[in-house]
Amino acid sequence: MGDDADKQRLYWRCRRGMLELDELLQDFVAREYARLDVREQQAFHALLCLPDQELLACLLQQQTPTDGELVHVITRIRQSYQP
């Protein structure tokens, strides 16, 4: 993802209105998104389509998606987070 406009749009999509989600997602985009392969990037975009409460539950391991690609990306997000 080399285009600045694309990156800004992605950051905007990561703004969820919940501080916890904003921090997790925006931090991940800044640190790791460029390292994802195409399938992982697609899974990340699919993850952003989840409702906020469901997304937060997945990231906090209170809920597990059935899609293995989503589980993989959630794991990467959790591993990359450094408070």
Stockholm file with secondary structure:
# STOCKHOLM 1.0

chainA/1-83         MGDDADKQRLYWRCRRGMLELDELLQDFVAREYARLDVREQQAFHALLCLPDQELLACLLQQQTPTDGELVHVITRIRQSYQP
#=GR chainA/1-83 SS CCCHHHHHHHHHHHCCSCHHHHHHHHHHHHHTGGGSCHHHHHHHHHHTTSCHHHHHHHHTTSSCCSCHHHHHHHHHHHHHCCC
#=GC SS_cons        CCCHHHHHHHHHHHCCSCHHHHHHHHHHHHHTGGGSCHHHHHHHHHHTTSCHHHHHHHHTTSSCCSCHHHHHHHHHHHHHCCC
//
